[in-house]
Amino acid sequence: MLIVAAVVILWTDAPYDIDDAPITYRYAENLAMGNGFVYNVGERVQGTSTPLYTLLLAAARVAGQPVAATSNMIGLASSLTAIALTLVIVQSLGGSFLQSVIAGVILLCQPSFLRYTMAGMETPLYTLLIMLSLVLLIRRQYTFSAASAALAALTRLDGLIIVVTIWLFCALKQKRLPIDIILLSVILLAPWYAFATAYFGSPLPLSMVAKQQHLIGSGASRYWIWEWLFVTPWRDGFYMLPFLLIGLGRALRSKLEVERSAASLVWLAAYLLAYTAIGIPFYEWYVMPAYPVLAVLISEGLASVGSILTWMYRRVSGLRVLFGTIPAGATPDEDTAVQPSGLPVPGHDRRWGALLSGAAMVFFLIVLLPAQVRHAYSSVTGFKEYLLKVEGTRVSIGQWLRDNTPADSEVLTGGIGHIGYESQRYVIDSAGLVTPGQIRRSHTPDYFVLDDLPEAKKCGVVKEFATAWPVNPMVFSVTRCFRP
């Protein structure tokens, strides 16, 4: 299974990463070169929301390893491990080997999961740490679970959700306040938050605050994460959501099932509610951590089909006895283990349920899965083309700025990832992710990188870069002045 997963994930790799990844790369490069935890040298602004990942990449750079290649290797290893842990969770919840394989296949057919396995982001590592926390909690390894959750919170701020989830379930299982677990989390988290407050002036990333303003300015819905996970699949003609609902029902049907799966469900619900409450715009990589838990639930739903059909058959047969279709005193045929109604003897229900569940999973693999595979292939292929042509163009712009502008030039751009990383120029971020408003107002850029603005031509375009992106052709313009 993991060999197949590795082949699929390597296939998703493209020559260029998503534009947000090089923002962290630039922080890591500056840190490795002794310039501090900064994007622009001399400006202490927390524009990356992944401190642990930045530190890992900086350490790799100090050791002589390329930052981008290191990031993608971490993405590959983390994605494979997250898939393996998904299989482990299925089996920890009592699922069969076939059911765990189904969960892994479902995960590998989710475009939003696949697109960011090798795109340079911290999300695969973050997903791995969340899944590891849940697996360790199920196995009652509370200390290690809390440590993994704390590392998730250092990888991304919303990792605090899994930290609190672990605290809650440790308290419920131990029937006391888990002082030792809470203390461990505080010991692991406090140094970063103390440093961030002293160094940047706030433990909250500027990028998060800027994205909140972007949502307000755009007027977009704050419920996008729910729509992406639960509404869009219906529109696209997928058939997994009914099984998701069945799996959710099964997870809540008994005390034992609740104990095993409640932490995953509570974390998922809290994660979705947090993104709704925080109010930041749509970024697809934010949904990636939800997919392993959803894959587990869908596989649970498929495995429950046999039990549900057996239960329904028993009820129908009971009605037939009630209305006299079958004699009430009829006795079962012990040789065939089937009652006169055609219903299996109660002791054989499990066997019938297993057979029907296996048939449902085979039906899923043969009939329903191919459409999902085709959709995933199309989505990932289109995403790779986008990375090649749009992000590749941004790389070219950054390299042109590096080779054709003075080293002390100031560049205003919204694409601060590749353009900033490749140009190594002082960058003024028009989106406000790494440049506070007071800095934007106090600096006069030498160059502007604009997205196909006709007004730019009135200033005299220094250089134009066409993306040839077939879905939405774009032209980036480098100018010496800007007249909006």
DONU-641106 format. One line per field, with one value per residue (C-alpha): x, y, z; residue number from 1; residue in one letter. Coordinates in Angstrom, 2 decimals. Layout:
# DONU-641106
c1 (X ...)
c2 (Y ...)
c3 (Z ...)
n (NUM ...)
res (a ...)
***
This chain:
# DONU-641106
c1 (0.00 2.72 4.75 1.75 1.22 4.86 4.55 1.35 2.81 6.01 3.85 2.19 5.54 6.03 9.15 7.89 6.14 3.02 3.84 3.32 6.07 9.02 7.91 8.96 12.02 13.20 12.73 14.72 17.51 17.84 17.87 20.53 22.70 22.53 20.18 17.56 14.02 13.06 11.77 13.41 16.71 16.29 12.47 11.15 7.80 6.28 5.00 5.30 2.85 5.02 7.94 8.88 8.98 11.09 13.56 13.77 14.48 17.02 18.81 18.92 20.34 23.07 23.87 24.31 21.01 18.83 15.77 13.21 14.43 14.43 10.88 9.66 11.40 9.73 6.44 6.90 7.90 5.18 2.44 3.39 3.49 0.12 -1.36 0.20 -1.24 -4.66 -4.46 -3.39 -6.38 -8.80 -7.37 -7.29 -11.03 -11.55 -11.51 -10.23 -7.12 -9.29 -11.07 -7.77 -6.60 -9.88 -9.22 -5.76 -7.14 -9.81 -7.14 -5.02 -8.00 -8.66 -7.29 -6.95 -4.80 -2.65 -2.04 -0.15 1.89 4.82 3.99 6.53 4.11 4.28 0.83 1.95 4.09 1.25 -1.20 1.25 1.61 -2.17 -2.67 0.20 -1.37 -4.67 -3.05 -1.04 -4.16 -6.10 -3.23 -3.20 0.29 -0.81 2.58 3.75 0.36 0.61 4.17 3.10 0.19 2.52 4.77 1.69 0.95 4.51 4.10 0.93 -1.01 -4.27 -2.43 -3.57 -6.88 -5.32 -3.45 -6.72 -8.38 -5.65 -6.01 -9.75 -9.57 -6.70 -8.87 -11.85 -9.85 -7.79 -10.79 -8.63 -7.06 -3.96 -1.52 1.51 0.18 -0.70 2.69 4.49 2.56 3.36 7.06 7.19 5.13 6.13 9.64 8.33 5.49 7.82 10.36 7.69 6.26 9.68 11.08 8.03 5.92 3.10 2.71 0.16 1.51 0.92 -0.10 -3.12 -4.30 -3.81 -5.81 -8.68 -8.72 -8.65 -11.84 -13.58 -12.47 -13.50 -16.92 -16.47 -18.16 -16.43 -18.08 -15.91 -14.31 -17.71 -18.70 -15.43 -15.63 -19.35 -21.14 -18.73 -18.42 -22.17 -22.01 -19.09 -21.02 -19.03 -20.63 -18.60 -20.66 -23.45 -20.81 -19.36 -22.72 -23.09 -19.57 -20.34 -23.46 -21.49 -18.83 -21.53 -23.59 -22.02 -19.95 -16.95 -17.05 -17.41 -14.39 -12.28 -13.30 -14.49 -11.13 -10.89 -14.46 -14.06 -10.82 -12.37 -15.45 -13.33 -10.97 -13.81 -15.50 -12.22 -11.68 -15.25 -14.83 -11.36 -12.58 -9.79 -10.32 -10.12 -6.71 -7.00 -4.12 -6.07 -8.47 -5.71 -5.57 -9.29 -9.07 -7.47 -10.28 -12.89 -11.27 -11.54 -15.24 -15.97 -14.26 -16.31 -19.43 -18.52 -17.78 -21.16 -23.17 -23.29 -24.48 -27.13 -28.44 -28.54 -30.39 -32.89 -33.44 -34.13 -36.71 -38.43 -38.51 -39.97 -42.79 -43.43 -43.81 -46.07 -48.39 -48.44 -46.38 -43.98 -45.28 -44.37 -43.34 -41.03 -37.63 -34.35 -32.54 -29.38 -27.54 -27.77 -27.77 -30.73 -34.24 -37.28 -37.56 -34.17 -32.64 -29.39 -29.52 -28.54 -25.22 -24.32 -25.24 -21.64 -20.57 -23.34 -22.50 -18.83 -19.68 -22.03 -19.53 -16.81 -19.13 -19.88 -16.16 -15.49 -18.44 -16.93 -13.53 -14.89 -17.88 -17.57 -13.83 -12.87 -14.78 -12.95 -9.61 -10.31 -11.27 -8.14 -5.95 -7.50 -7.27 -3.65 -2.62 -4.22 -2.56 0.86 0.32 -0.60 2.59 4.69 3.28 2.13 4.58 7.28 6.64 7.01 10.34 11.45 10.38 12.38 15.45 15.13 14.94 17.99 20.00 18.79 18.16 20.49 20.94 19.41 16.22 12.85 10.12 6.41 4.55 1.73 3.52 6.13 6.90 8.91 9.54 10.94 12.89 14.51 15.16 16.61 15.53 13.84 10.17 7.14 4.19 1.05 -1.04 0.33 1.48 5.04 4.84 2.81 0.86 3.22 6.16 4.22 3.40 6.96 8.73 8.76 9.32 11.73 9.86 6.29 5.31 1.71 -0.86 -1.91 -2.94 -3.45 -2.57 0.94 1.62 1.15 4.22 6.35 6.65 10.18 9.43 6.38 6.01 3.14 2.14 0.43 -1.81 -4.70 -7.40 -6.83 -3.97 -2.05 0.56 2.87 4.33 7.45 7.24 9.05 5.82 2.28 -0.92 -3.97)
c2 (0.00 2.47 1.65 2.53 5.68 6.70 6.30 8.38 11.12 11.34 11.69 14.78 16.58 19.56 21.62 24.53 24.75 26.71 30.40 30.46 27.87 30.12 32.66 30.14 29.25 32.86 32.96 29.73 31.02 34.25 32.33 29.93 32.85 34.56 37.37 36.45 35.11 37.62 37.91 41.28 41.70 44.06 43.78 41.59 40.61 37.16 36.53 32.75 30.78 27.66 28.22 24.56 23.94 27.06 25.83 22.40 23.96 26.35 23.42 21.61 24.73 25.00 21.35 22.23 20.87 22.87 24.27 23.49 19.91 19.32 20.62 18.26 15.28 16.12 16.37 12.93 11.22 12.97 12.17 8.49 8.34 10.09 7.47 4.67 6.18 6.36 2.62 2.15 4.14 2.02 -1.17 0.34 0.97 -2.72 -2.49 -5.26 -5.13 -4.62 -1.75 -0.07 -0.43 1.13 4.11 4.54 4.34 6.93 9.25 8.84 9.79 13.14 15.92 18.39 15.88 14.97 18.49 19.53 16.43 17.77 21.47 22.68 23.49 22.42 20.82 17.17 17.35 19.06 16.34 13.63 15.10 15.32 11.71 10.58 12.36 10.56 7.14 7.54 8.67 5.60 3.45 5.32 6.70 10.01 11.62 10.96 12.00 15.35 15.85 15.17 17.60 20.30 19.83 20.22 23.53 24.65 23.65 25.72 27.89 25.96 22.95 24.27 22.56 19.09 20.10 20.96 17.83 15.66 17.45 16.86 13.15 12.54 14.12 11.92 8.70 9.37 10.89 13.72 16.93 15.79 18.21 16.33 16.38 20.06 20.90 19.00 20.94 24.25 23.38 22.59 25.58 28.37 29.02 29.81 32.04 33.89 34.37 35.46 38.00 39.44 39.28 40.17 41.97 39.42 35.62 35.91 35.82 38.98 36.71 35.46 38.99 40.01 37.04 37.95 41.39 39.80 37.86 41.01 42.96 40.25 39.69 35.92 33.37 32.23 28.81 27.79 24.84 23.19 23.78 22.41 19.21 18.48 20.44 20.50 16.65 16.37 18.82 16.94 13.67 11.74 8.98 8.92 11.22 8.70 6.30 9.14 9.64 5.91 5.78 8.70 6.92 3.75 5.67 6.99 3.84 2.30 3.28 1.31 2.89 6.36 5.82 4.75 7.40 10.37 12.17 12.15 13.40 16.11 17.33 17.39 19.30 21.78 22.23 23.09 25.38 27.17 28.03 29.26 31.43 32.82 34.02 33.66 33.18 29.94 28.28 24.70 23.34 24.09 21.22 18.60 17.55 16.73 14.09 11.23 11.36 11.57 8.59 6.59 7.47 6.59 3.21 2.65 3.41 0.88 -1.74 -1.07 -1.73 -5.48 -5.04 -2.54 -4.84 -7.77 -5.66 -4.50 -8.08 -9.20 -6.44 -7.30 -10.96 -10.01 -8.17 -11.22 -13.35 -10.70 -10.68 -14.47 -14.88 -17.12 -19.51 -18.17 -21.63 -22.39 -23.69 -22.93 -25.40 -26.08 -27.65 -24.54 -22.11 -20.36 -19.85 -20.69 -16.98 -17.07 -15.11 -16.43 -17.79 -14.96 -16.64 -16.38 -12.71 -11.63 -13.89 -12.59 -9.02 -9.54 -11.03 -8.20 -5.59 -7.17 -7.13 -3.43 -2.60 -4.54 -2.74 0.55 -0.31 -1.54 0.72 3.95 4.49 4.85 8.13 9.47 8.34 10.14 13.30 13.14 12.59 15.54 17.82 17.02 17.26 20.71 21.78 20.68 22.67 25.71 25.32 24.95 27.94 30.45 29.73 29.08 32.57 34.03 32.24 33.82 37.27 36.85 35.71 38.63 41.09 39.48 39.76 43.14 45.41 46.96 44.90 47.64 47.90 47.77 45.75 45.89 42.71 40.48 37.29 37.46 33.75 32.91 36.53 37.40 34.17 34.28 38.03 38.41 42.05 44.06 43.20 45.29 42.94 44.50 41.77 42.63 39.13 40.18 43.98 45.95 48.96 51.52 50.06 50.03 53.70 54.70 53.06 54.08 51.00 51.11 48.38 47.10 43.59 43.86 41.31 42.43 45.99 48.14 51.27 49.93 50.45 54.18 54.14 52.29 48.58 47.43 43.74 41.57 37.88 35.87 32.71 30.91 29.41 28.00 28.32 32.00 33.54 36.10 38.74 39.94 43.41 44.80 48.60 51.58 53.30 52.37 54.28 52.32)
c3 (0.00 0.98 -2.15 -4.29 -2.20 -2.70 -6.47 -6.53 -4.32 -6.36 -9.46 -7.92 -7.67 -9.98 -10.80 -8.66 -5.30 -4.39 -3.89 -0.11 0.47 -0.53 2.09 4.72 2.63 2.80 6.56 6.85 4.59 6.60 9.85 8.56 7.38 10.77 9.67 12.24 12.04 9.35 5.80 5.04 6.85 9.78 9.99 12.77 11.32 11.85 8.35 8.47 10.59 10.87 13.28 13.74 10.00 9.50 12.11 10.43 7.04 8.55 10.20 6.86 5.20 7.84 7.13 3.45 2.13 -0.31 1.45 -1.29 -1.80 1.96 2.21 -0.47 1.09 4.40 2.52 0.95 4.20 6.20 3.70 3.61 7.40 7.67 5.33 7.40 10.59 8.94 8.36 11.98 13.26 11.20 12.67 16.18 15.82 15.04 11.26 9.02 6.88 3.78 5.47 6.34 2.74 1.59 3.88 2.37 -1.16 -0.35 1.02 -2.11 -4.26 -2.59 -4.84 -1.96 -0.09 -3.08 -4.35 -1.22 -0.46 -2.53 -2.89 -0.32 2.47 6.12 5.87 5.40 8.56 10.40 9.30 10.37 13.87 14.33 13.25 15.46 18.43 17.83 17.39 20.60 22.46 21.29 22.54 25.90 25.35 26.82 27.35 23.80 22.44 24.23 22.98 19.38 19.75 21.07 18.04 15.83 17.57 16.88 13.25 12.90 15.32 14.86 16.27 19.64 18.81 18.99 22.17 23.95 22.52 24.05 27.40 27.38 26.64 29.04 31.74 30.81 30.65 33.80 35.64 36.90 35.69 33.74 35.34 34.02 30.44 30.60 32.11 29.33 26.69 28.36 28.62 24.89 23.75 26.13 24.74 21.27 22.44 24.81 22.01 19.49 21.91 22.69 19.15 17.01 19.59 19.37 19.37 16.53 12.96 10.94 8.06 10.03 10.80 7.16 5.91 8.24 6.64 3.19 3.98 5.20 2.14 -0.31 1.20 0.77 3.00 6.16 5.75 2.80 4.62 5.15 1.55 0.21 2.27 2.29 -0.48 -3.42 -3.51 -4.11 -6.99 -8.53 -8.54 -5.95 -3.92 -0.71 1.49 2.21 3.51 5.56 7.26 7.87 9.33 11.61 12.83 13.49 15.41 17.74 18.13 21.23 24.23 22.98 19.54 21.05 23.31 20.36 17.85 19.92 20.00 16.19 15.85 18.49 16.92 13.43 14.61 16.58 13.62 11.23 13.74 14.46 10.79 10.61 13.70 12.87 9.50 6.95 3.20 1.27 1.11 -0.03 2.04 5.22 4.47 4.05 7.76 7.74 5.03 7.02 9.61 6.83 5.10 8.33 8.64 5.00 5.39 8.57 6.57 3.90 6.53 8.14 4.99 5.65 9.23 8.13 5.39 7.82 10.37 7.74 6.59 10.14 10.57 7.27 8.24 11.61 9.86 7.69 10.82 12.34 9.33 9.04 5.90 7.85 10.54 13.98 15.19 12.31 13.34 11.67 9.48 11.50 8.58 6.47 9.43 7.78 9.14 6.98 6.25 4.56 7.46 8.96 12.49 14.91 15.65 11.98 11.57 11.88 9.05 6.80 7.78 6.96 3.57 2.70 3.90 1.82 -1.18 -0.54 -0.44 -3.63 -5.27 -4.11 -5.59 -8.92 -9.55 -7.57 -7.20 -10.89 -11.20 -8.15 -9.57 -12.84 -10.97 -8.81 -11.87 -13.69 -10.66 -9.87 -13.54 -13.78 -10.54 -11.79 -14.97 -12.86 -10.81 -13.95 -15.80 -13.16 -10.35 -12.91 -14.31 -10.83 -10.48 -13.77 -12.54 -9.35 -11.24 -13.69 -10.78 -9.21 -12.42 -13.73 -10.75 -8.16 -5.02 -2.88 -4.98 -3.27 -5.00 -4.30 -5.20 -4.05 -5.08 -2.35 -2.38 -5.48 -6.48 -3.06 -2.64 -6.08 -6.29 -2.78 -2.97 -0.27 -0.78 0.14 0.37 -1.09 0.59 4.02 4.98 5.84 5.60 8.18 6.97 8.50 6.58 3.30 3.80 4.66 1.69 -1.98 -4.17 -7.10 -8.97 -9.04 -10.09 -11.27 -12.40 -15.88 -14.99 -18.13 -16.16 -15.74 -19.45 -19.02 -16.80 -19.26 -18.70 -17.96 -18.59 -19.26 -18.43 -19.95 -18.13 -21.04 -18.36 -20.43 -17.78 -17.03 -19.05 -17.03 -17.78 -15.03 -15.58 -13.95 -13.99 -12.47 -11.44 -10.50 -11.34 -10.14)
n (1 2 3 4 5 6 7 8 9 10 11 12 13 14 15 16 17 18 19 20 21 22 23 24 25 26 27 28 29 30 31 32 33 34 35 36 37 38 39 40 41 42 43 44 45 46 47 48 49 50 51 52 53 54 55 56 57 58 59 60 61 62 63 64 65 66 67 68 69 70 71 72 73 74 75 76 77 78 79 80 81 82 83 84 85 86 87 88 89 90 91 92 93 94 95 96 97 98 99 100 101 102 103 104 105 106 107 108 109 110 111 112 113 114 115 116 117 118 119 120 121 122 123 124 125 126 127 128 129 130 131 132 133 134 135 136 137 138 139 140 141 142 143 144 145 146 147 148 149 150 151 152 153 154 155 156 157 158 159 160 161 162 163 164 165 166 167 168 169 170 171 172 173 174 175 176 177 178 179 180 181 182 183 184 185 186 187 188 189 190 191 192 193 194 195 196 197 198 199 200 201 202 203 204 205 206 207 208 209 210 211 212 213 214 215 216 217 218 219 220 221 222 223 224 225 226 227 228 229 230 231 232 233 234 235 236 237 238 239 240 241 242 243 244 245 246 247 248 249 250 251 252 253 254 255 256 257 258 259 260 261 262 263 264 265 266 267 268 269 270 271 272 273 274 275 276 277 278 279 280 281 282 283 284 285 286 287 288 289 290 291 292 293 294 295 296 297 298 299 300 301 302 303 304 305 306 307 308 309 310 311 312 313 314 315 316 317 318 319 320 321 322 323 324 325 326 327 328 329 330 331 332 333 334 335 336 337 338 339 340 341 342 343 344 345 346 347 348 349 350 351 352 353 354 355 356 357 358 359 360 361 362 363 364 365 366 367 368 369 370 371 372 373 374 375 376 377 378 379 380 381 382 383 384 385 386 387 388 389 390 391 392 393 394 395 396 397 398 399 400 401 402 403 404 405 406 407 408 409 410 411 412 413 414 415 416 417 418 419 420 421 422 423 424 425 426 427 428 429 430 431 432 433 434 435 436 437 438 439 440 441 442 443 444 445 446 447 448 449 450 451 452 453 454 455 456 457 458 459 460 461 462 463 464 465 466 467 468 469 470 471 472 473 474 475 476 477 478 479 480 481 482 483 484)
res (m l i v a a v v i l w t d a p y d i d d a p i t y r y a e n l a m g n g f v y n v g e r v q g t s t p l y t l l l a a a r v a g q p v a a t s n m i g l a s s l t a i a l t l v i v q s l g g s f l q s v i a g v i l l c q p s f l r y t m a g m e t p l y t l l i m l s l v l l i r r q y t f s a a s a a l a a l t r l d g l i i v v t i w l f c a l k q k r l p i d i i l l s v i l l a p w y a f a t a y f g s p l p l s m v a k q q h l i g s g a s r y w i w e w l f v t p w r d g f y m l p f l l i g l g r a l r s k l e v e r s a a s l v w l a a y l l a y t a i g i p f y e w y v m p a y p v l a v l i s e g l a s v g s i l t w m y r r v s g l r v l f g t i p a g a t p d e d t a v q p s g l p v p g h d r r w g a l l s g a a m v f f l i v l l p a q v r h a y s s v t g f k e y l l k v e g t r v s i g q w l r d n t p a d s e v l t g g i g h i g y e s q r y v i d s a g l v t p g q i r r s h t p d y f v l d d l p e a k k c g v v k e f a t a w p v n p m v f s v t r c f r p)
***
